[in-house]
Amino acid sequence: MNDIRRTILWVIFAFSLIMLWDQWQVHNGNKATFFPGATPTSATRASAPASAVPAATGVPSATPSAPVAAGLPPGQAAATSPSAAAAPSERIEVTTDVLKLVFDTEGGSIVKSEFLKYDEQGQPGHPFVLLDNSANRVYQAQSGLIGGPFPTHKTPMAFSGERRLADGANELVLRFESPEQGGVRLVKTYTLKRGAYVIDVKHEVINRSGQPVNPQLYLQLVRDGNKPPGESSFYSTFTGPAVYTDAKKYQKVEFSDIEKGKAEFVTQSPDGWVAMVQHYFASAWLPATGAPRENFARKIDNNLYAVGAISAVGAVEPGATRAVDARLFIGPQEEKVLESIAPGLELVKDYGFFTILSKPLYWLLDKLHGFIGNWGWSIIALVVLLKIAFYWLNAKAYQSMARMKAINPKVMELRERYKDNPQQMQMEMMRVYREEKVNPMGGCLPIMIQIPVFIALYWVLLSSVEMRGAPWILWIKDLSVKDPYFILPVIMTLTTLLQTALNPLPPDPMQAKMMWFMPLIFSVMFFFFPAGLVLYWITNNVLTIAQQWLINTRMGVPPKFNMPKF
């Protein structure tokens, strides 16, 4: 039964690797290999009517700064006055205490964003860039009107307002005003607030024609389908569009599904938001609650994808003005901040399958950080608390293993005696287990219960932007990147091998060798993992070894290092 216990543990280990591989496949834009998600029954396929969804008109590629030409209705050219068409676009750089944004007067779109409190990884002093329009990246926030020859995000606009948040001021207001198109003038007013990553956006539709108009407002995020620069191949989080509604909650949309026309999500809703998500950061359009909208996600050109929402402005009588309010979030995935902005927005911080466990673990980690003040020590403290919480379960497991070690000579003698009669051997082994009051499964079940918790903690540490740029001690200056000197991965490998050595060797020499090769293979991955994840694993290993050593000693089974013959 020793073999049964080892087999079950290997099955658990293999299943964990399978789940990680499956998530890795999904987050890299591929279909799940082993656990494909069920198709939502009430979700609508993302093929909104062509008359409603902004369509592509081509993306100029001759110059890196060429604006994305997505958002015009099919078959409709951008209608501009001769003077407006000749006006060159201008880049407007605006700065608050946390954001530096670049607007384009062509459409009043945001074409670049920098986070002044977050540096590019490995480049101190260089603010992290999310939205961008360069030779290698396209990521923009756009809006405009459809339903007629009205102003779109391709329409040249006049800018007015300040470009920097003044000392002592709490707001910065920008205004972009279009010329008349189809008798309609569009005014976009952006209000940026001190310390905030949420921007209030007001769209005012002014009807200067002699008849009523009934335009629709579209809000969209346009992004290329590439992974964020520098993302590791050994671990990956979701990159792509997401749609949230009260009815179906958070729905991720894979770029590959959009391209194949298989993306499914709720398209008609009176609430919710649309977003573009990547590791640590996100952008989202948040239309006013209660305003019916049509959500869409589509491929608009070569490697460009758009996610957005279309809502009715309502009838605008001649000489009248109608305003539509919305909010635009561009910022880091700080969970507490996201929760305060909109229902469900914190879900852009992707915890994967174990969200229900990850959220309370993050809460506890955040509380520990508030007390300790260092994220590295907070990780260690959290693992210690989890080990204390699971002490009774672990004690039962290690007690069972210790008893198994104590009777192992008897078991080995039975295996040798009845090696030609497997059925009799099993009967005799079961008799020994009954007499010694040993449950051969007792060491497995307590470990199985803890696996989801530690996988959930893995996703907490992988997804939390707070780890980004957070130092621990000495050479560990950033817990979100790999150890530059590979000291932590080496320690992790040694502790894993020590754990293996404390376990009894299987009678089969090949199994004994595999018990050593598998931890080594597994440890190689951790040479490329963020230091925070490796620190968590080392802490868990050390505490496990200490507990196993203590329990074995108390039970009169002295620890013994078991080395296979290679």
C-alpha positions as CSV (number, residue, x, y, z in Angstrom):
1,M,0.0,0.0,0.0
2,N,3.0,2.2,0.2
3,D,2.9,2.1,-3.6
4,I,-0.7,3.1,-3.6
5,R,0.0,6.1,-1.4
6,R,2.9,7.2,-3.7
7,T,0.8,6.7,-6.8
8,I,-1.9,8.9,-5.4
9,L,0.5,11.6,-4.5
10,W,2.0,11.4,-8.0
11,V,-1.5,11.6,-9.5
12,I,-2.1,14.8,-7.4
13,F,1.2,16.3,-8.5
14,A,0.4,15.4,-12.2
15,F,-3.1,16.8,-11.9
16,S,-1.7,20.1,-10.6
17,L,0.7,20.3,-13.5
18,I,-2.1,19.5,-15.9
19,M,-4.2,22.3,-14.5
20,L,-1.3,24.8,-14.7
21,W,-0.6,23.7,-18.3
22,D,-4.4,24.1,-19.2
23,Q,-4.4,27.6,-17.8
24,W,-1.2,28.4,-19.6
25,Q,-2.8,27.3,-22.9
26,V,-5.9,29.4,-22.3
27,H,-4.0,32.5,-21.3
28,N,-1.9,32.2,-24.4
29,G,-4.9,32.4,-26.6
30,N,-5.3,28.7,-27.2
31,K,-8.2,26.4,-26.5
32,A,-8.1,24.6,-23.2
33,T,-6.4,21.2,-23.7
34,F,-8.1,19.2,-20.9
35,F,-10.9,21.3,-19.5
36,P,-12.6,23.3,-22.2
37,G,-15.1,25.8,-20.8
38,A,-18.8,25.1,-21.3
39,T,-20.6,27.2,-23.8
40,P,-22.9,29.7,-22.1
41,T,-26.4,28.9,-23.1
42,S,-27.8,32.4,-22.9
43,A,-24.8,34.3,-24.2
44,T,-25.1,35.9,-27.6
45,R,-22.5,35.2,-30.3
46,A,-20.4,38.3,-30.9
47,S,-21.6,39.0,-34.3
48,A,-23.6,42.2,-33.8
49,P,-25.5,43.6,-36.7
50,A,-23.2,45.2,-39.3
51,S,-25.3,48.4,-39.2
52,A,-24.6,48.9,-35.5
53,V,-21.0,47.8,-34.9
54,P,-18.1,50.1,-35.8
55,A,-16.2,48.6,-38.7
56,A,-12.7,48.9,-40.0
57,T,-11.7,51.2,-42.8
58,G,-8.1,50.2,-42.8
59,V,-5.1,51.0,-40.7
60,P,-2.4,53.1,-42.3
61,S,1.0,51.4,-41.6
62,A,3.3,53.8,-43.3
63,T,4.0,55.8,-40.2
64,P,4.1,54.6,-36.6
65,S,1.8,57.4,-35.4
66,A,-0.9,56.7,-37.9
67,P,-4.2,56.7,-36.1
68,V,-6.4,53.6,-36.0
69,A,-9.2,53.9,-38.6
70,A,-11.7,51.7,-36.8
71,G,-15.2,52.8,-35.8
72,L,-17.0,53.9,-38.9
73,P,-20.2,52.2,-40.0
74,P,-19.8,49.8,-43.0
75,G,-19.8,51.5,-46.3
76,Q,-19.7,55.0,-44.8
77,A,-16.8,57.4,-45.2
78,A,-15.8,60.0,-42.7
79,A,-17.7,63.1,-43.6
80,T,-15.8,66.2,-42.9
81,S,-15.9,69.8,-44.1
82,P,-13.2,70.8,-46.5
83,S,-11.5,73.0,-43.9
84,A,-11.7,70.3,-41.3
85,A,-10.3,67.7,-43.6
86,A,-7.2,69.8,-44.3
87,A,-6.5,70.5,-40.6
88,P,-3.5,68.5,-39.3
89,S,-3.9,66.5,-36.1
90,E,-2.1,67.5,-33.0
91,R,-0.9,65.5,-30.0
92,I,-2.0,67.0,-26.7
93,E,0.0,65.9,-23.7
94,V,-1.8,66.1,-20.3
95,T,-0.4,65.4,-16.9
96,T,-1.9,64.8,-13.5
97,D,-0.1,63.5,-10.3
98,V,-0.6,59.8,-11.4
99,L,-1.2,59.9,-15.2
100,K,0.4,61.3,-18.3
101,L,-2.0,61.0,-21.2
102,V,-1.6,61.9,-24.9
103,F,-4.7,62.9,-26.8
104,D,-5.1,63.2,-30.6
105,T,-7.1,66.1,-31.9
106,E,-8.2,63.7,-34.6
107,G,-11.3,62.4,-32.8
108,G,-10.2,63.5,-29.3
109,S,-9.0,59.9,-28.7
110,I,-6.5,58.9,-26.0
111,V,-3.5,57.4,-27.9
112,K,-1.0,57.0,-25.1
113,S,-0.9,56.6,-21.3
114,E,1.9,56.5,-18.8
115,F,1.6,55.7,-15.1
116,L,3.9,58.0,-13.2
117,K,3.9,55.7,-10.1
118,Y,4.8,52.5,-12.0
119,D,8.0,52.1,-13.9
120,E,8.7,49.8,-16.8
121,Q,10.2,46.6,-15.4
122,G,13.9,46.8,-15.3
123,Q,13.9,50.5,-16.3
124,P,13.7,52.8,-13.2
125,G,12.6,56.3,-14.1
126,H,10.7,55.2,-17.2
127,P,7.0,55.3,-16.5
128,F,5.0,52.2,-17.6
129,V,3.2,52.7,-20.9
130,L,-0.2,51.0,-21.4
131,L,-2.1,52.8,-24.2
132,D,0.2,53.4,-27.1
133,N,0.4,54.1,-30.9
134,S,3.8,53.2,-32.0
135,A,5.5,51.0,-34.6
136,N,5.2,47.9,-32.4
137,R,2.0,48.6,-30.4
138,V,-1.5,49.9,-31.0
139,Y,-3.8,50.4,-28.0
140,Q,-6.2,53.3,-27.9
141,A,-9.5,54.6,-26.3
142,Q,-11.9,56.0,-28.9
143,S,-15.5,57.2,-29.1
144,G,-17.8,58.8,-31.6
145,L,-21.2,58.9,-33.2
146,I,-22.8,56.5,-35.8
147,G,-26.2,56.3,-37.4
148,G,-25.5,59.1,-39.9
149,P,-22.8,61.3,-41.3
150,F,-21.9,62.4,-37.8
151,P,-18.5,63.1,-36.0
152,T,-16.5,60.0,-35.3
153,H,-13.1,59.3,-33.8
154,K,-11.7,60.2,-37.2
155,T,-13.1,63.7,-37.2
156,P,-10.6,66.6,-36.5
157,M,-11.5,68.4,-33.3
158,A,-10.4,71.7,-31.7
159,F,-8.8,71.4,-28.2
160,S,-9.2,73.8,-25.3
161,G,-8.3,73.5,-21.6
162,E,-5.2,73.2,-19.4
163,R,-2.5,70.6,-20.0
164,R,-1.3,70.1,-16.4
165,L,-3.0,69.6,-13.1
166,A,-2.3,72.8,-11.2
167,D,-0.8,72.7,-7.6
168,G,-3.7,72.6,-5.2
169,A,-6.3,71.8,-7.9
170,N,-8.3,68.6,-7.8
171,E,-9.6,68.5,-11.3
172,L,-8.3,69.0,-14.8
173,V,-10.9,69.6,-17.6
174,L,-10.2,69.1,-21.3
175,R,-12.5,69.9,-24.2
176,F,-12.5,68.6,-27.8
177,E,-15.1,70.1,-30.2
178,S,-15.8,68.9,-33.7
179,P,-16.9,70.9,-36.7
180,E,-20.5,70.3,-37.9
181,Q,-21.0,67.0,-39.7
182,G,-24.5,66.2,-40.9
183,G,-25.6,69.2,-39.0
184,V,-24.3,67.8,-35.8
185,R,-21.5,69.0,-33.6
186,L,-19.9,66.6,-31.0
187,V,-18.2,68.0,-27.9
188,K,-16.1,65.6,-25.7
189,T,-15.2,66.8,-22.2
190,Y,-12.7,64.8,-20.2
191,T,-12.4,65.5,-16.4
192,L,-9.3,64.1,-14.8
193,K,-9.1,64.1,-11.0
194,R,-6.1,64.1,-8.6
195,G,-5.0,60.7,-7.6
196,A,-7.5,58.9,-9.8
197,Y,-7.2,56.6,-12.8
198,V,-10.9,57.1,-13.7
199,I,-11.7,59.8,-16.2
200,D,-15.2,61.3,-16.4
201,V,-16.2,61.7,-20.1
202,K,-19.2,63.7,-21.3
203,H,-20.3,63.5,-24.9
204,E,-22.5,66.5,-25.9
205,V,-24.4,66.2,-29.2
206,I,-25.5,69.6,-30.6
207,N,-28.0,69.6,-33.4
208,R,-27.5,72.5,-35.7
209,S,-29.5,71.0,-38.5
210,G,-33.1,71.8,-39.3
211,Q,-34.5,68.4,-38.4
212,P,-34.3,65.9,-35.5
213,V,-31.4,63.5,-35.4
214,N,-31.1,60.2,-33.6
215,P,-27.4,59.2,-33.4
216,Q,-25.8,56.4,-31.4
217,L,-22.7,56.8,-29.3
218,Y,-20.0,54.2,-29.4
219,L,-17.2,53.7,-26.9
220,Q,-14.4,51.4,-27.8
221,L,-10.9,50.1,-26.9
222,V,-8.7,49.1,-29.8
223,R,-5.7,46.9,-29.2
224,D,-3.3,44.7,-31.2
225,G,-3.5,41.0,-30.4
226,N,0.1,40.7,-29.1
227,K,1.1,39.6,-25.6
228,P,2.4,42.4,-23.4
229,P,6.2,43.0,-23.9
230,G,8.4,40.9,-21.6
231,E,5.7,38.4,-20.5
232,S,7.3,35.1,-19.5
233,S,6.6,31.9,-21.5
234,F,6.6,29.9,-18.2
235,Y,3.6,31.7,-16.7
236,S,1.0,33.8,-18.3
237,T,-2.1,35.7,-17.4
238,F,-5.1,36.6,-19.6
239,T,-4.7,39.2,-22.3
240,G,-7.7,40.4,-24.3
241,P,-11.2,41.9,-24.1
242,A,-13.7,41.3,-21.3
243,V,-17.4,42.1,-20.9
244,Y,-19.2,42.4,-17.6
245,T,-23.0,42.5,-17.1
246,D,-25.1,41.8,-14.0
247,A,-26.8,38.9,-15.8
248,K,-23.6,36.9,-16.7
249,K,-21.0,38.6,-14.7
250,Y,-17.4,38.6,-16.0
251,Q,-16.8,37.1,-19.4
252,K,-13.3,36.9,-21.0
253,V,-13.1,37.0,-24.8
254,E,-10.2,35.4,-26.4
255,F,-8.6,37.1,-29.5
256,S,-8.6,33.7,-31.2
257,D,-12.3,33.3,-30.7
258,I,-13.0,36.8,-32.1
259,E,-11.0,35.9,-35.2
260,K,-12.9,32.7,-35.7
261,G,-16.3,34.3,-35.0
262,K,-16.8,32.0,-32.0
263,A,-16.6,34.6,-29.2
264,E,-19.6,34.5,-27.0
265,F,-20.8,37.1,-24.4
266,V,-23.8,39.1,-23.5
267,T,-24.4,41.7,-26.2
268,Q,-27.6,43.4,-25.0
269,S,-27.6,44.8,-21.5
270,P,-28.7,47.8,-19.5
271,D,-25.6,47.7,-17.3
272,G,-22.0,46.6,-17.0
273,W,-18.8,47.6,-18.8
274,V,-16.3,46.5,-21.4
275,A,-12.5,46.3,-20.9
276,M,-9.1,45.3,-22.3
277,V,-7.1,43.3,-19.8
278,Q,-3.5,42.3,-19.4
279,H,-1.1,41.4,-16.6
280,Y,-1.3,44.0,-13.8
281,F,-3.1,46.7,-15.9
282,A,-6.4,47.3,-17.6
283,S,-8.6,49.8,-19.4
284,A,-12.4,49.9,-19.3
285,W,-15.3,52.0,-20.6
286,L,-17.9,52.3,-18.0
287,P,-21.2,53.6,-19.5
288,A,-23.9,55.1,-17.2
289,T,-25.9,52.4,-15.4
290,G,-29.4,52.0,-16.7
291,A,-28.6,53.0,-20.2
292,P,-29.3,50.1,-22.6
293,R,-26.3,49.3,-24.7
294,E,-25.0,46.8,-27.3
295,N,-21.7,45.3,-26.5
296,F,-19.4,44.2,-29.3
297,A,-16.0,42.6,-29.8
298,R,-14.6,42.2,-33.3
299,K,-11.5,42.1,-35.4
300,I,-11.1,45.3,-37.2
301,D,-7.9,44.7,-39.2
302,N,-4.7,42.7,-39.5
303,N,-3.9,42.2,-35.9
304,L,-6.2,44.7,-34.3
305,Y,-9.2,44.0,-32.2
306,A,-11.9,46.2,-30.7
307,V,-14.2,45.8,-27.7
308,G,-16.9,48.4,-27.0
309,A,-20.4,49.4,-26.3
310,I,-23.0,51.2,-28.4
311,S,-25.9,53.2,-26.8
312,A,-28.6,55.4,-28.1
313,V,-28.2,59.1,-27.6
314,G,-31.9,59.7,-28.1
315,A,-33.7,62.1,-30.4
316,V,-32.1,65.5,-30.5
317,E,-34.4,68.2,-31.8
318,P,-33.1,71.1,-34.0
319,G,-31.2,73.6,-31.9
320,A,-31.1,71.2,-28.9
321,T,-28.2,69.6,-27.1
322,R,-28.2,66.1,-25.5
323,A,-25.4,64.9,-23.2
324,V,-24.3,61.3,-22.5
325,D,-22.0,60.6,-19.5
326,A,-19.5,57.7,-19.2
327,R,-16.3,57.0,-17.4
328,L,-13.0,55.6,-18.7
329,F,-10.6,53.7,-16.4
330,I,-7.0,53.4,-17.4
331,G,-4.8,52.1,-14.6
332,P,-3.3,49.3,-12.4
333,Q,-5.3,46.4,-11.1
334,E,-5.4,47.6,-7.5
335,E,-8.2,45.4,-6.1
336,K,-9.5,47.8,-3.5
337,V,-9.6,50.7,-5.9
338,L,-11.3,48.6,-8.6
339,E,-14.0,47.5,-6.2
340,S,-14.8,51.2,-5.5
341,I,-15.1,52.2,-9.1
342,A,-17.8,49.8,-10.5
343,P,-19.4,46.5,-9.6
344,G,-17.3,43.6,-10.8
345,L,-14.4,45.7,-12.1
346,E,-12.0,44.0,-9.6
347,L,-12.5,40.8,-11.7
348,V,-10.1,42.1,-14.3
349,K,-7.5,41.0,-11.8
350,D,-7.6,37.4,-13.0
351,Y,-7.4,34.8,-10.3
352,G,-8.6,32.0,-12.7
353,F,-10.5,29.0,-11.5
354,F,-9.9,29.6,-7.7
355,T,-11.3,33.2,-7.4
356,I,-13.5,32.2,-4.5
357,L,-10.4,31.2,-2.5
358,S,-8.0,33.8,-3.9
359,K,-10.0,36.9,-2.9
360,P,-9.9,36.1,0.9
361,L,-6.2,35.2,0.6
362,Y,-5.5,38.5,-1.0
363,W,-7.5,40.3,1.7
364,L,-5.4,38.6,4.4
365,L,-2.2,39.3,2.6
366,D,-3.1,43.0,2.3
367,K,-3.9,43.1,6.0
368,L,-0.6,41.6,6.8
369,H,1.2,44.1,4.6
370,G,-0.6,46.9,6.4
371,F,0.9,45.7,9.6
372,I,4.3,44.6,8.4
373,G,5.0,47.1,5.6
374,N,7.0,44.7,3.4
375,W,5.4,42.4,0.8
376,G,8.1,39.8,1.0
377,W,7.7,39.4,4.8
378,S,4.0,39.5,4.3
379,I,4.1,36.5,2.0
380,I,6.2,34.6,4.5
381,A,3.7,35.5,7.3
382,L,0.7,34.4,5.2
383,V,2.3,31.0,4.5
384,V,3.0,30.6,8.2
385,L,-0.6,31.4,9.0
386,L,-1.8,28.9,6.4
387,K,0.5,26.2,7.8
388,I,-0.9,26.9,11.3
389,A,-4.4,26.7,10.0
390,F,-3.7,23.4,8.4
391,Y,-1.5,22.1,11.2
392,W,-4.0,19.5,12.3
393,L,-4.5,18.1,8.8
394,N,-0.8,18.0,8.1
395,A,-0.2,16.3,11.5
396,K,-2.7,13.6,10.6
397,A,-1.0,13.1,7.2
398,Y,2.6,13.0,8.6
399,Q,1.5,10.7,11.5
400,S,0.0,8.3,8.9
401,M,3.3,8.5,6.9
402,A,5.3,7.9,10.0
403,R,3.3,4.8,10.9
404,M,3.8,3.6,7.3
405,K,7.5,4.1,7.7
406,A,7.5,2.1,11.0
407,I,5.8,-0.9,9.4
408,N,7.6,-0.6,6.2
409,P,10.1,-3.5,7.0
410,K,7.1,-5.8,7.6
411,V,5.5,-4.7,4.3
412,M,8.8,-5.3,2.4
413,E,9.1,-8.7,3.9
414,L,5.6,-9.6,2.8
415,R,6.3,-8.3,-0.7
416,E,9.3,-10.5,-0.9
417,R,7.6,-13.6,0.5
418,Y,4.5,-13.3,-1.7
419,K,6.1,-11.8,-4.8
420,D,4.7,-14.6,-6.9
421,N,1.2,-14.4,-5.4
422,P,0.0,-10.8,-5.7
423,Q,-3.5,-11.6,-4.4
424,Q,-2.2,-13.2,-1.2
425,M,0.3,-10.4,-0.8
426,Q,-2.5,-7.8,-0.8
427,M,-4.5,-9.8,1.8
428,E,-1.5,-10.1,4.1
429,M,-0.7,-6.4,3.8
430,M,-4.3,-5.4,4.6
431,R,-4.1,-7.7,7.7
432,V,-0.9,-5.8,8.8
433,Y,-2.6,-2.5,8.3
434,R,-5.6,-3.5,10.4
435,E,-3.4,-4.9,13.2
436,E,-1.2,-1.8,13.3
437,K,-4.2,0.5,12.9
438,V,-2.7,2.2,9.9
439,N,-4.7,3.8,7.1
440,P,-2.7,3.8,3.9
441,M,-4.8,6.6,2.5
442,G,-4.3,8.8,5.6
443,G,-1.3,10.6,4.2
444,C,-3.0,11.6,1.0
445,L,-6.4,13.1,1.8
446,P,-5.2,15.9,4.0
447,I,-2.7,17.0,1.3
448,M,-5.5,16.9,-1.4
449,I,-7.6,19.3,0.7
450,Q,-4.8,21.9,0.8
451,I,-3.9,21.9,-2.9
452,P,-6.7,24.3,-4.0
453,V,-5.7,26.8,-1.3
454,F,-2.0,26.9,-2.3
455,I,-2.9,27.1,-6.0
456,A,-5.2,30.0,-5.2
457,L,-2.3,31.7,-3.3
458,Y,-0.1,31.1,-6.4
459,W,-2.6,33.1,-8.5
460,V,-2.8,35.9,-5.9
461,L,0.9,36.4,-6.0
462,L,1.1,36.2,-9.8
463,S,-1.8,38.6,-10.4
464,S,-1.2,41.3,-7.7
465,V,0.2,44.5,-9.1
466,E,1.4,45.4,-5.6
467,M,4.2,42.9,-6.1
468,R,5.4,45.0,-9.0
469,G,8.5,46.9,-8.0
470,A,8.1,45.7,-4.3
471,P,11.5,44.9,-2.7
472,W,12.1,42.2,-0.1
473,I,15.7,42.1,1.2
474,L,19.2,42.8,-0.1
475,W,19.3,41.6,-3.8
476,I,15.5,41.2,-4.2
477,K,14.5,44.6,-5.5
478,D,11.3,43.5,-7.3
479,L,9.1,40.5,-6.2
480,S,7.4,40.4,-9.6
481,V,10.5,39.5,-11.6
482,K,12.8,36.5,-11.4
483,D,15.7,36.5,-8.9
484,P,18.6,38.1,-10.8
485,Y,21.2,35.8,-9.2
486,F,18.9,32.7,-9.0
487,I,19.6,32.3,-5.3
488,L,16.0,31.8,-4.4
489,P,15.4,29.1,-7.1
490,V,18.5,27.2,-6.0
491,I,17.3,27.3,-2.3
492,M,13.9,26.2,-3.5
493,T,15.4,23.2,-5.4
494,L,17.5,22.2,-2.4
495,T,14.5,22.3,-0.1
496,T,12.4,20.2,-2.6
497,L,15.2,17.6,-2.8
498,L,15.4,17.5,1.0
499,Q,11.7,16.8,1.2
500,T,12.1,14.0,-1.3
501,A,15.0,12.5,0.7
502,L,12.9,12.4,3.9
503,N,10.3,10.2,2.2
504,P,10.9,6.4,2.0
505,L,12.2,5.0,-1.2
506,P,9.8,3.0,-3.4
507,P,10.9,-0.7,-3.8
508,D,11.0,-0.2,-7.5
509,P,14.4,1.3,-8.5
510,M,12.9,3.2,-11.5
511,Q,10.2,4.7,-9.2
512,A,12.9,5.7,-6.8
513,K,14.8,7.5,-9.5
514,M,11.7,9.2,-10.8
515,M,11.0,10.5,-7.3
516,W,14.2,12.5,-7.7
517,F,14.0,13.5,-11.3
518,M,10.5,15.0,-11.1
519,P,11.3,17.6,-8.4
520,L,14.4,18.6,-10.3
521,I,12.4,19.1,-13.5
522,F,9.7,20.9,-11.6
523,S,12.3,23.2,-10.0
524,V,13.7,24.3,-13.3
525,M,10.5,26.2,-14.0
526,F,11.1,28.3,-10.8
527,F,14.3,29.7,-12.2
528,F,12.1,31.9,-14.4
529,F,9.2,32.6,-12.0
530,P,8.8,35.8,-10.1
531,A,10.8,36.0,-6.9
532,G,7.6,36.4,-4.8
533,L,6.3,33.1,-6.0
534,V,9.6,31.3,-5.3
535,L,9.7,32.9,-1.9
536,Y,6.2,31.5,-1.1
537,W,7.2,28.0,-2.3
538,I,10.5,28.0,-0.3
539,T,8.6,29.1,2.9
540,N,6.1,26.3,2.4
541,N,8.8,23.8,1.8
542,V,10.8,24.8,4.9
543,L,7.7,24.7,7.1
544,T,6.7,21.3,5.7
545,I,10.1,19.8,6.4
546,A,10.1,21.2,9.9
547,Q,6.7,19.8,10.7
548,Q,7.4,16.4,9.1
549,W,10.7,16.2,11.1
550,L,9.0,17.2,14.4
551,I,6.1,14.7,14.0
552,N,8.3,11.8,12.9
553,T,10.6,12.4,15.9
554,R,7.7,12.5,18.4
555,M,6.4,9.2,17.0
556,G,9.7,7.5,17.5
557,V,10.5,7.3,13.7
558,P,13.8,9.2,13.4
559,P,14.1,11.1,10.1
560,K,16.3,9.3,7.6
561,F,17.7,10.5,4.3
562,N,16.8,8.0,1.6
563,M,19.0,8.2,-1.5
564,P,18.4,6.1,-4.6
565,K,21.2,4.3,-6.4
566,F,21.7,6.0,-9.8
